[in-house]
Amino acid sequence: MAKLSFPTLPFEKIAALSRTHRILICVGVFLILCGGFFYFVYMPKSSRLDELQKNYEDLEIRLIKARAAAKNLKKFQEQYKEAQVKFRLALQLLPDTKEIPSLLESISKAGQDSGLEFILFQPSAEVSRDFYAEIPVKIQVKGGYHSLAIFFDKVGKLPRIVNMFDIKITTPKTKGTQGYLDASCVAMTYRFLEASEMKASKAKKKKKKRG
């Protein structure tokens, strides 16, 4: 088996050189070693370090955004809870379909208890909106000013929402020894639409837009 032989350094020749040459050789060897270290060791490590630094900065930015999003999420959750409470309160103020007849009866009773004489009490067709329906009721009454004021006050205190529109009052008239007014208005009450009704209302609106 052949033996491997390695080149030997010519120390005798180097020793015979002048001091200046020996110094230059040492400097050259040092520079070669430094260059090899810089190229093969330092540069790859430096590139990897830069990459890690960039990844760290990206992660730090994402962490800041995540913290901000977490704060906003808590805020949105609180707003959602508040909206749910308001929605439940609105449900209590707006009657459903079954309650409409009793609500209309309450409006009529409020007028009679106030001492008014009803000339007209006519519910009109519903008008569908986004999630609720308007139910207008045409009203004509006869009675004293005080009775009319009590009637409006009683209607305003009903547990369900009833708004008065188009209020018209004629000049005072006399009947025997008592004065009275002829008054007309539209009592507007509301109810929530059921899911099937909302779907039908949206489909109807889309059809009108296409037409």
CYANA upper distance limits for C-alpha pairs under 8 A (distance plus 0.5 A):
 10 PRO  CA     14 ILE  CA      6.82
 11 PHE  CA     15 ALA  CA      6.44
 12 GLU  CA     16 ALA  CA      6.79
 13 LYS  CA     17 LEU  CA      7.14
 14 ILE  CA     22 ARG  CA      7.35
 15 ALA  CA     22 ARG  CA      8.32
 17 LEU  CA     21 HIS  CA      6.66
 17 LEU  CA     22 ARG  CA      6.93
 18 SER  CA     22 ARG  CA      6.82
 19 ARG  CA     23 ILE  CA      6.62
 20 THR  CA     24 LEU  CA      6.72
 21 HIS  CA     25 ILE  CA      6.63
 22 ARG  CA     26 CYS  CA      6.72
 23 ILE  CA     27 VAL  CA      6.63
 24 LEU  CA     28 GLY  CA      6.54
 25 ILE  CA     29 VAL  CA      6.63
 26 CYS  CA     30 PHE  CA      6.57
 27 VAL  CA     31 LEU  CA      6.59
 28 GLY  CA     32 ILE  CA      6.65
 29 VAL  CA     33 LEU  CA      6.69
 30 PHE  CA     34 CYS  CA      6.57
 31 LEU  CA     35 GLY  CA      6.38
 32 ILE  CA     36 GLY  CA      6.59
 33 LEU  CA     37 PHE  CA      6.65
 34 CYS  CA     38 PHE  CA      6.54
 35 GLY  CA     39 TYR  CA      6.51
 36 GLY  CA     40 PHE  CA      6.23
 36 GLY  CA     41 VAL  CA      8.14
 37 PHE  CA     41 VAL  CA      5.62
 37 PHE  CA     42 TYR  CA      6.80
 38 PHE  CA     42 TYR  CA      5.14
 38 PHE  CA     43 MET  CA      6.41
 39 TYR  CA     43 MET  CA      6.03
 39 TYR  CA     44 PRO  CA      8.17
 40 PHE  CA     44 PRO  CA      7.32
 41 VAL  CA     45 LYS  CA      6.84
 42 TYR  CA     46 SER  CA      6.38
 43 MET  CA     47 SER  CA      6.64
 44 PRO  CA     48 ARG  CA      6.70
 45 LYS  CA     49 LEU  CA      6.55
 46 SER  CA     50 ASP  CA      6.68
 47 SER  CA     51 GLU  CA      6.71
 48 ARG  CA     52 LEU  CA      6.67
 49 LEU  CA     53 GLN  CA      6.57
 50 ASP  CA     54 LYS  CA      6.70
 51 GLU  CA     55 ASN  CA      6.71
 52 LEU  CA     56 TYR  CA      6.54
 53 GLN  CA     57 GLU  CA      6.75
 54 LYS  CA     58 ASP  CA      6.70
 55 ASN  CA     59 LEU  CA      6.60
 56 TYR  CA     60 GLU  CA      6.56
 57 GLU  CA     61 ILE  CA      6.74
 58 ASP  CA     62 ARG  CA      6.74
 59 LEU  CA     63 LEU  CA      6.53
 60 GLU  CA     64 ILE  CA      6.78
 61 ILE  CA     65 LYS  CA      6.79
 62 ARG  CA     66 ALA  CA      6.50
 63 LEU  CA     67 ARG  CA      6.65
 64 ILE  CA     68 ALA  CA      6.76
 65 LYS  CA     69 ALA  CA      6.54
 66 ALA  CA     70 ALA  CA      6.59
 67 ARG  CA     71 LYS  CA      6.87
 68 ALA  CA     72 ASN  CA      6.78
 69 ALA  CA     73 LEU  CA      6.44
 70 ALA  CA     74 LYS  CA      6.84
 71 LYS  CA     75 LYS  CA      6.89
 72 ASN  CA     76 PHE  CA      6.56
 73 LEU  CA     77 GLN  CA      6.54
 74 LYS  CA     78 GLU  CA      6.78
 75 LYS  CA     79 GLN  CA      6.76
 76 PHE  CA     80 TYR  CA      6.49
 77 GLN  CA     81 LYS  CA      6.75
 78 GLU  CA     82 GLU  CA      6.78
 79 GLN  CA     83 ALA  CA      6.61
 80 TYR  CA     84 GLN  CA      6.68
 81 LYS  CA     85 VAL  CA      6.85
 82 GLU  CA     86 LYS  CA      6.77
 83 ALA  CA     87 PHE  CA      6.47
 84 GLN  CA     88 ARG  CA      6.68
 85 VAL  CA     89 LEU  CA      6.79
 86 LYS  CA     90 ALA  CA      6.62
 87 PHE  CA     91 LEU  CA      6.69
 88 ARG  CA     92 GLN  CA      6.94
 89 LEU  CA     93 LEU  CA      6.97
 90 ALA  CA     94 LEU  CA      6.69
 91 LEU  CA     95 PRO  CA      7.82
 91 LEU  CA    192 PHE  CA      8.13
 92 GLN  CA    160 ARG  CA      7.94
 93 LEU  CA    159 PRO  CA      6.98
 93 LEU  CA    160 ARG  CA      5.07
 93 LEU  CA    161 ILE  CA      6.20
 94 LEU  CA    160 ARG  CA      6.25
 94 LEU  CA    161 ILE  CA      6.72
 94 LEU  CA    190 TYR  CA      6.40
 94 LEU  CA    191 ARG  CA      5.55
 94 LEU  CA    192 PHE  CA      7.01
 95 PRO  CA     99 GLU  CA      6.12
 95 PRO  CA    100 ILE  CA      6.97
 95 PRO  CA    160 ARG  CA      7.18
 95 PRO  CA    190 TYR  CA      7.43
 95 PRO  CA    191 ARG  CA      5.53
 95 PRO  CA    192 PHE  CA      7.54
 96 ASP  CA    100 ILE  CA      7.21
 96 ASP  CA    191 ARG  CA      5.87
 96 ASP  CA    192 PHE  CA      6.63
 96 ASP  CA    193 LEU  CA      8.46
 97 THR  CA    191 ARG  CA      7.42
 99 GLU  CA    103 LEU  CA      6.65
100 ILE  CA    104 LEU  CA      6.68
101 PRO  CA    105 GLU  CA      6.67
102 SER  CA    106 SER  CA      6.65
103 LEU  CA    107 ILE  CA      6.90
103 LEU  CA    160 ARG  CA      8.31
104 LEU  CA    108 SER  CA      6.81
105 GLU  CA    109 LYS  CA      6.54
106 SER  CA    110 ALA  CA      6.55
107 ILE  CA    111 GLY  CA      7.05
107 ILE  CA    155 VAL  CA      6.80
108 SER  CA    112 GLN  CA      6.91
108 SER  CA    121 PHE  CA      8.29
109 LYS  CA    113 ASP  CA      6.44
110 ALA  CA    114 SER  CA      6.66
110 ALA  CA    151 PHE  CA      6.40
110 ALA  CA    154 LYS  CA      6.58
110 ALA  CA    155 VAL  CA      7.19
111 GLY  CA    115 GLY  CA      7.09
111 GLY  CA    116 LEU  CA      5.93
111 GLY  CA    117 GLU  CA      8.10
111 GLY  CA    118 PHE  CA      8.17
111 GLY  CA    148 LEU  CA      8.40
111 GLY  CA    151 PHE  CA      5.73
112 GLN  CA    116 LEU  CA      5.80
112 GLN  CA    117 GLU  CA      7.19
112 GLN  CA    118 PHE  CA      8.23
113 ASP  CA    151 PHE  CA      8.50
114 SER  CA    147 SER  CA      5.58
114 SER  CA    148 LEU  CA      7.65
114 SER  CA    150 ILE  CA      6.34
114 SER  CA    151 PHE  CA      5.98
115 GLY  CA    143 GLY  CA      7.34
115 GLY  CA    147 SER  CA      6.18
116 LEU  CA    141 VAL  CA      6.69
116 LEU  CA    142 LYS  CA      6.20
116 LEU  CA    143 GLY  CA      5.37
116 LEU  CA    144 GLY  CA      8.00
116 LEU  CA    147 SER  CA      6.79
116 LEU  CA    148 LEU  CA      7.49
116 LEU  CA    151 PHE  CA      8.48
117 GLU  CA    141 VAL  CA      5.91
117 GLU  CA    142 LYS  CA      5.53
117 GLU  CA    143 GLY  CA      6.75
118 PHE  CA    139 ILE  CA      8.06
118 PHE  CA    140 GLN  CA      6.58
118 PHE  CA    141 VAL  CA      4.95
118 PHE  CA    142 LYS  CA      6.98
119 ILE  CA    139 ILE  CA      8.07
119 ILE  CA    140 GLN  CA      5.66
119 ILE  CA    141 VAL  CA      5.77
119 ILE  CA    142 LYS  CA      7.59
120 LEU  CA    138 LYS  CA      7.50
120 LEU  CA    139 ILE  CA      5.70
120 LEU  CA    140 GLN  CA      5.24
120 LEU  CA    141 VAL  CA      7.38
121 PHE  CA    137 VAL  CA      7.24
121 PHE  CA    138 LYS  CA      6.27
121 PHE  CA    139 ILE  CA      5.23
121 PHE  CA    140 GLN  CA      7.22
122 GLN  CA    137 VAL  CA      5.90
122 GLN  CA    138 LYS  CA      5.51
122 GLN  CA    139 ILE  CA      7.06
123 PRO  CA    135 ILE  CA      7.64
123 PRO  CA    136 PRO  CA      6.44
123 PRO  CA    137 VAL  CA      4.55
123 PRO  CA    138 LYS  CA      6.67
124 SER  CA    135 ILE  CA      7.19
124 SER  CA    136 PRO  CA      5.98
124 SER  CA    137 VAL  CA      6.24
124 SER  CA    138 LYS  CA      7.73
125 ALA  CA    135 ILE  CA      7.24
125 ALA  CA    136 PRO  CA      7.77
126 GLU  CA    133 ALA  CA      6.63
126 GLU  CA    134 GLU  CA      6.01
126 GLU  CA    135 ILE  CA      5.32
126 GLU  CA    136 PRO  CA      7.55
127 VAL  CA    133 ALA  CA      5.90
127 VAL  CA    134 GLU  CA      5.52
127 VAL  CA    135 ILE  CA      7.17
128 SER  CA    132 TYR  CA      6.71
128 SER  CA    133 ALA  CA      4.78
128 SER  CA    134 GLU  CA      6.88
128 SER  CA    201 SER  CA      7.36
129 ARG  CA    133 ALA  CA      6.06
129 ARG  CA    134 GLU  CA      7.98
129 ARG  CA    201 SER  CA      8.34
130 ASP  CA    198 MET  CA      7.53
130 ASP  CA    201 SER  CA      8.31
130 ASP  CA    202 LYS  CA      8.28
131 PHE  CA    192 PHE  CA      6.61
131 PHE  CA    193 LEU  CA      6.05
131 PHE  CA    198 MET  CA      6.72
132 TYR  CA    190 TYR  CA      7.21
132 TYR  CA    191 ARG  CA      6.01
132 TYR  CA    192 PHE  CA      4.75
132 TYR  CA    193 LEU  CA      5.39
133 ALA  CA    190 TYR  CA      6.08
133 ALA  CA    191 ARG  CA      5.94
133 ALA  CA    192 PHE  CA      6.83
133 ALA  CA    193 LEU  CA      6.87
134 GLU  CA    188 MET  CA      7.14
134 GLU  CA    189 THR  CA      6.55
134 GLU  CA    190 TYR  CA      5.21
134 GLU  CA    191 ARG  CA      7.40
135 ILE  CA    188 MET  CA      6.19
135 ILE  CA    189 THR  CA      5.72
135 ILE  CA    190 TYR  CA      6.19
135 ILE  CA    191 ARG  CA      8.31
136 PRO  CA    186 VAL  CA      6.69
136 PRO  CA    187 ALA  CA      6.28
136 PRO  CA    188 MET  CA      4.98
136 PRO  CA    189 THR  CA      6.94
137 VAL  CA    186 VAL  CA      5.92
137 VAL  CA    187 ALA  CA      5.55
137 VAL  CA    188 MET  CA      6.73
138 LYS  CA    184 SER  CA      8.08
138 LYS  CA    185 CYS  CA      6.71
138 LYS  CA    186 VAL  CA      5.20
138 LYS  CA    187 ALA  CA      7.05
139 ILE  CA    184 SER  CA      6.02
139 ILE  CA    185 CYS  CA      5.90
139 ILE  CA    186 VAL  CA      6.45
139 ILE  CA    187 ALA  CA      7.64
140 GLN  CA    182 ASP  CA      7.86
140 GLN  CA    183 ALA  CA      6.21
140 GLN  CA    184 SER  CA      4.78
140 GLN  CA    185 CYS  CA      7.17
141 VAL  CA    182 ASP  CA      6.53
141 VAL  CA    183 ALA  CA      5.90
141 VAL  CA    184 SER  CA      6.87
142 LYS  CA    180 TYR  CA      7.16
142 LYS  CA    181 LEU  CA      6.12
142 LYS  CA    182 ASP  CA      5.21
142 LYS  CA    183 ALA  CA      6.81
143 GLY  CA    147 SER  CA      6.85
143 GLY  CA    148 LEU  CA      7.23
143 GLY  CA    180 TYR  CA      5.31
143 GLY  CA    181 LEU  CA      5.87
143 GLY  CA    182 ASP  CA      7.34
144 GLY  CA    148 LEU  CA      6.76
144 GLY  CA    179 GLY  CA      7.01
144 GLY  CA    180 TYR  CA      4.93
144 GLY  CA    181 LEU  CA      6.25
145 TYR  CA    149 ALA  CA      6.76
145 TYR  CA    180 TYR  CA      7.37
145 TYR  CA    181 LEU  CA      7.04
146 HIS  CA    150 ILE  CA      6.78
147 SER  CA    151 PHE  CA      6.69
148 LEU  CA    152 PHE  CA      6.90
149 ALA  CA    153 ASP  CA      6.74
150 ILE  CA    154 LYS  CA      6.61
151 PHE  CA    155 VAL  CA      6.72
152 PHE  CA    156 GLY  CA      6.64
153 ASP  CA    157 LYS  CA      6.89
154 LYS  CA    158 LEU  CA      7.06
155 VAL  CA    162 VAL  CA      7.29
156 GLY  CA    161 ILE  CA      8.31
156 GLY  CA    162 VAL  CA      7.24
156 GLY  CA    163 ASN  CA      8.01
158 LEU  CA    162 VAL  CA      8.07
160 ARG  CA    189 THR  CA      8.45
161 ILE  CA    189 THR  CA      6.48
161 ILE  CA    190 TYR  CA      7.42
162 VAL  CA    187 ALA  CA      6.87
162 VAL  CA    188 MET  CA      5.98
162 VAL  CA    189 THR  CA      5.07
162 VAL  CA    190 TYR  CA      7.95
163 ASN  CA    187 ALA  CA      6.23
163 ASN  CA    188 MET  CA      5.56
163 ASN  CA    189 THR  CA      6.97
164 MET  CA    185 CYS  CA      7.12
164 MET  CA    186 VAL  CA      6.21
164 MET  CA    187 ALA  CA      5.16
164 MET  CA    188 MET  CA      6.61
165 PHE  CA    185 CYS  CA      6.38
165 PHE  CA    186 VAL  CA      5.56
165 PHE  CA    187 ALA  CA      6.90
165 PHE  CA    188 MET  CA      7.75
166 ASP  CA    184 SER  CA      8.14
166 ASP  CA    185 CYS  CA      5.63
166 ASP  CA    186 VAL  CA      6.48
167 ILE  CA    183 ALA  CA      7.73
167 ILE  CA    184 SER  CA      6.29
167 ILE  CA    185 CYS  CA      4.80
167 ILE  CA    186 VAL  CA      7.55
168 LYS  CA    183 ALA  CA      6.06
168 LYS  CA    184 SER  CA      5.72
168 LYS  CA    185 CYS  CA      6.75
169 ILE  CA    181 LEU  CA      7.23
169 ILE  CA    182 ASP  CA      6.42
169 ILE  CA    183 ALA  CA      4.90
169 ILE  CA    184 SER  CA      7.11
170 THR  CA    181 LEU  CA      6.57
170 THR  CA    182 ASP  CA      5.93
170 THR  CA    183 ALA  CA      6.84
171 THR  CA    181 LEU  CA      7.07
171 THR  CA    182 ASP  CA      8.26
172 PRO  CA    179 GLY  CA      6.76
172 PRO  CA    180 TYR  CA      6.09
172 PRO  CA    181 LEU  CA      5.52
172 PRO  CA    182 ASP  CA      8.25
173 LYS  CA    179 GLY  CA      5.81
173 LYS  CA    180 TYR  CA      5.77
173 LYS  CA    181 LEU  CA      6.66
174 THR  CA    178 GLN  CA      6.03
174 THR  CA    179 GLY  CA      4.56
174 THR  CA    180 TYR  CA      6.43
175 LYS  CA    179 GLY  CA      6.48
175 LYS  CA    180 TYR  CA      7.61
193 LEU  CA    197 GLU  CA      6.21
193 LEU  CA    198 MET  CA      6.40
194 GLU  CA    198 MET  CA      6.71
195 ALA  CA    199 LYS  CA      6.75
196 SER  CA    200 ALA  CA      6.72
197 GLU  CA    201 SER  CA      6.52
198 MET  CA    202 LYS  CA      6.66
199 LYS  CA    203 ALA  CA      6.72
200 ALA  CA    204 LYS  CA      6.64
201 SER  CA    205 LYS  CA      6.79
202 LYS  CA    206 LYS  CA      6.73
203 ALA  CA    207 LYS  CA      6.69
204 LYS  CA    208 LYS  CA      6.82
205 LYS  CA    209 LYS  CA      6.83
206 LYS  CA    210 ARG  CA      6.77
207 LYS  CA    211 GLY  CA      6.64
